[in-house]
């Protein structure tokens, strides 16, 4: 009986597939931990955090359709979350200038304060989860992932 060994050079497609599976395992694990910590420590959800985060980046607000596009989720998902944030006084919706049919969502001062507190914890959790990488390794990996993302955006 002979042992089969991997060929000395494998196709690049195999390397890329292995990379994808490792990235998927990493991101799935981080996401699961973040979901659990947001729920357990702050009684909130990752989609809600994502909406708060997006609105914090746009102080003048975002049209609801732009918010759903930005987050890559349906309008219905965003509407439900923004409705709850509005009921809690963390966000508000106003008519879009120049388009009375569209609404713009933005954070209230209380919403900004709530997001800032969540964001500090979120950053610390991600930092802890990626503690195995040095600052230089994190920068290199970021650059490589950005390169892969840019290649996806090519027609």
C-alpha positions in Angstrom: 0.0 0.0 0.0 1.4 3.4 -1.0 0.6 6.7 0.5 -0.7 9.3 -1.9 0.9 12.7 -1.5 -0.2 16.0 -2.7 1.4 17.1 -6.0 4.3 19.4 -5.5 2.4 22.2 -7.2 -1.3 22.3 -6.9 -3.5 24.4 -9.2 -4.0 28.0 -8.0 -7.8 27.3 -7.9 -7.2 24.8 -5.0 -5.2 27.5 -3.1 -8.0 30.0 -3.6 -10.6 27.6 -2.6 -8.7 26.7 0.6 -8.3 30.5 1.3 -12.1 31.0 0.8 -12.9 28.2 3.2 -10.5 29.6 5.8 -11.9 33.2 5.4 -15.5 31.8 5.7 -14.6 29.9 8.9 -13.0 33.0 10.3 -15.7 35.4 9.5 -18.5 33.0 10.5 -16.8 32.5 13.9 -16.3 36.2 14.5 -19.9 37.0 13.4 -21.4 34.4 15.7 -19.4 35.7 18.7 -20.4 39.3 17.9 -24.0 38.3 17.6 -23.9 36.5 20.9 -22.1 39.4 22.7 -24.4 42.0 21.3 -27.4 40.0 22.5 -26.0 39.0 25.9 -24.3 42.2 26.8 -26.5 44.8 25.2 -29.8 43.1 24.4 -29.4 44.1 20.7 -28.8 42.4 17.4 -26.1 42.6 14.7 -28.5 44.0 12.1 -29.5 46.7 14.4 -25.8 47.5 15.2 -25.2 47.6 11.4 -28.0 50.1 10.8 -26.8 52.3 13.7 -23.3 52.1 12.3 -24.3 53.1 8.8 -26.4 56.0 10.1 -23.4 57.2 12.2 -21.3 57.5 9.1 -23.9 59.8 7.5 -24.9 62.4 10.0 -27.2 64.1 7.5 -29.0 60.8 7.1 -29.6 58.3 4.4 -32.6 57.6 2.2 -34.1 54.3 3.3 -33.4 52.8 -0.1 -29.8 53.9 0.1 -29.5 52.5 3.6 -30.8 49.1 2.4 -28.4 49.2 -0.6 -25.5 50.2 1.6 -26.2 47.3 4.0 -27.1 44.9 1.2 -30.4 43.9 2.8 -34.0 44.4 1.8 -36.0 47.6 2.3 -38.3 45.7 4.6 -35.5 44.6 6.9 -34.2 48.2 7.2 -37.7 49.7 7.6 -38.4 47.4 10.6 -35.2 48.2 12.3 -35.4 52.0 11.7 -39.1 51.9 12.9 -37.9 50.4 16.2 -35.0 52.8 16.6 -37.4 55.7 15.9 -39.8 54.4 18.6 -36.9 54.3 21.1 -35.8 57.8 20.2 -32.5 56.7 18.7 -33.3 57.6 15.1 -35.8 59.7 13.2 -37.2 59.8 9.7 -37.8 63.0 7.8 -39.0 63.7 4.2 -36.2 63.7 1.8 -35.4 67.2 0.4 -36.6 67.3 -3.2 -38.5 64.0 -3.0 -41.5 64.0 -0.7 -42.1 60.3 -1.3 -38.7 59.3 0.0 -37.6 59.4 3.7 -34.2 60.0 5.2 -33.2 58.2 8.4 -30.7 59.7 10.8 -29.5 59.2 14.3 -30.7 61.4 17.1 -28.2 62.6 19.7 -29.3 59.7 21.9 -28.9 57.3 19.0 -25.3 58.6 18.4 -24.5 58.1 22.1 -25.9 54.6 22.1 -24.0 53.7 18.9 -20.8 55.2 20.2 -21.0 53.0 23.4 -21.8 49.9 21.3 -19.0 50.7 18.8 -16.4 50.8 21.6 -17.3 47.3 22.7 -17.6 46.0 19.2 -14.1 47.3 18.4 -12.6 45.7 21.6 -14.3 42.4 20.8 -13.0 42.3 17.2 -9.5 43.3 18.5 -9.7 40.4 21.0 -10.9 37.9 18.4 -8.0 38.8 16.0 -5.4 39.0 18.7 -3.3 36.4 16.9 -2.4 38.9 14.2 0.2 41.6 14.7 -0.5 45.1 13.5 1.7 44.6 10.4 0.0 41.3 9.7 -3.5 42.9 10.0 -2.4 45.7 7.6 -1.0 43.2 5.1 -4.1 41.0 5.3 -6.4 44.1 4.9 -4.4 45.1 1.8 -4.7 41.7 0.3 -8.4 41.4 1.0 -8.9 44.9 -0.5 -7.1 43.7 -3.6 -9.4 40.7 -3.9 -12.4 43.0 -3.4 -11.2 45.3 -6.1 -10.8 42.4 -8.5 -14.5 41.4 -7.9 -15.6 44.9 -8.8 -14.0 44.6 -12.3 -16.6 44.0 -15.1 
